Amino acid sequence: MPILSKSKLLSYRQCTKRLWLEVHRPALANVDPGTVQRQTDGSSVGDVARQVYDPEGQRILVDVRTEGARGALSRSLSLLNEEGPLL
């Protein structure tokens, strides 16, 4: 199952064929270094936000990068029944 991201949503809004190609034929993508840097910066901003809003690391992080889409969704659904914000 492909990971749903902001980039993929934007690709879909621009052109459904573009999204299909990104998911099914990623080797055809012509990714410039600027795009890669912006994605890296976006991940860094997320890390900083977690440090700012959860400095003690007491919240639960549901990370699709480590758990996979299905695992993250399953864990999120089970956590929604518990108290506390999801990061």
C-alpha positions in Angstrom: 0.0 0.0 0.0 1.5 3.4 -1.0 2.0 6.0 1.6 -0.3 8.9 1.4 1.5 12.2 1.6 1.0 15.9 1.0 3.1 15.6 -2.2 1.0 12.8 -3.5 -2.2 14.7 -2.8 -0.8 17.7 -4.7 0.2 15.4 -7.6 -3.3 14.1 -7.7 -4.8 17.6 -7.8 -2.4 18.6 -10.6 -2.9 15.4 -12.7 -4.2 12.0 -11.9 -1.8 10.4 -14.4 1.1 12.1 -12.6 0.0 10.4 -9.3 -0.4 7.1 -11.0 3.1 7.3 -12.5 4.6 8.4 -9.2 3.1 5.3 -7.4 3.5 2.7 -10.1 6.5 3.9 -12.1 8.7 5.9 -9.7 11.9 5.2 -11.7 10.5 7.5 -14.4 10.4 10.5 -12.0 12.8 13.3 -12.7 13.3 14.6 -9.2 15.5 17.7 -8.9 17.8 18.2 -5.9 15.7 21.2 -4.7 12.7 18.9 -4.3 14.7 16.4 -2.3 16.0 19.2 0.0 12.5 20.5 0.6 11.3 17.1 1.6 14.3 16.7 4.0 13.5 20.2 5.4 9.9 19.2 5.9 10.9 16.1 7.9 13.3 18.3 10.0 10.4 20.7 10.7 8.3 17.8 12.0 11.1 16.7 14.3 11.5 20.2 15.7 7.7 20.5 16.2 7.7 17.3 18.2 10.5 18.7 20.4 8.6 22.0 20.9 5.2 20.4 21.7 6.4 17.3 23.5 9.8 18.1 25.0 9.6 15.3 27.5 8.7 12.7 24.8 5.6 11.7 26.8 3.2 11.6 23.8 2.7 8.7 21.4 4.3 9.0 18.0 2.5 7.2 15.2 5.1 7.2 12.4 4.2 5.7 9.0 7.8 5.6 8.0 8.6 3.0 10.7 5.3 1.3 11.1 4.1 1.2 7.5 0.7 2.7 6.4 -1.4 -0.2 7.6 0.4 -0.5 10.9 0.1 3.2 11.6 -3.6 3.2 10.7 -4.3 0.2 12.9 -2.4 1.7 15.8 -4.0 5.1 15.4 -7.5 3.5 15.5 -6.7 1.8 18.7 -5.2 4.9 20.2 -8.2 7.0 19.4 -10.0 5.2 22.2 -7.4 6.3 24.7 -6.7 9.8 26.1 -4.1 12.2 24.8 -3.1 13.7 21.5 -1.6 11.8 18.6 1.6 13.2 17.1 
